Structure formats: structure tokens, C-alpha cells
Amino acid sequence: AQAIGRWGNWFNQELYGKPTDLPWALEISEGPNRVAGTYHPTFLYESLWCIGVALLVIWADRRFKLGHGRAFALYVAAYCAGRAWIEYMRVDEAHHILGLRLNVWTAIIVFALAVAYIVISARLRPGREEIVEPDKAAEAAAAAEKKDDDADGTDA
């Protein structure tokens, strides 16, 4: 969904990168706060990055049996890595702190938090959740109790 959402920037002619003469350059028309020319289509790069991140999360979840929110944390970390890279290409105005765009600092901090969560969560709660739906947990507990009662020969 995020990959598709990035295409709104193409329609709005916003959030593009530095000037370029690459064959896939984005042609921007003259307008308020913008100069006509061909620019890096950073929305396209981010859209492709989001698709790659989705495929990474699907693969990693199947391969490593991520649980306890680690698939989401992997998505957040991978998205932030791409976001930091894409921000370096942007030419729109942004607040800077210590020479870096505020969005880059945000991506760095959120990336670090997501990685920390993955590491700590894996140590504290390895593997997947046994049952993630509360109704299913109640049904499983009732079924287990009935099975125990049947094995004892007692009725509930």
C-alpha cells in the first residue's frame, strides 16, 4: 500500500530529487516553488524500495518464523534504511540538524529502535506466538479441558 501511495507524488509533481538526465528522469513543469526540468523520481525509488522491503519481510518471516511483532519491526528498520538514502537525493526545503535533514535523523533513530526491538524481543520471546487470536485461545482451553474431563471419565 505504501508503494502505491508514493505515486501520488508523481501526480502532484512533488518530493522529487536532484536534477538528472537519466532516461527515467521525472519531468517537472514550472510552478510555485519549483523550477522546470528533469529530476530524480525519488517517489519511484521509494515505491520500488517499499516493494523490496515487503518481499524481504515475507521471505524473512517464512525463513526465520518471526513472531511477537518482529516482522513489523523488520519492515520499519528496512523502510528507514531506504528512507535515509532517498532523503539524500531530495532538493525540497527541510529542517537540518547537525548537517542532516530532520527526516534522516528520524529514520536513523527509528531504525535503531526497530533493530533493538528485534534483538531484545528475540532473546526474551523466541519463536512465534502459540495462539494470537483471543477467541481461539478460549476455544483451545475449553477443548483441552473437555479432553481432560473425557480422559478422567468425569463430566463438566
Disulfide bonds with the S-S distance in Angstrom:
none
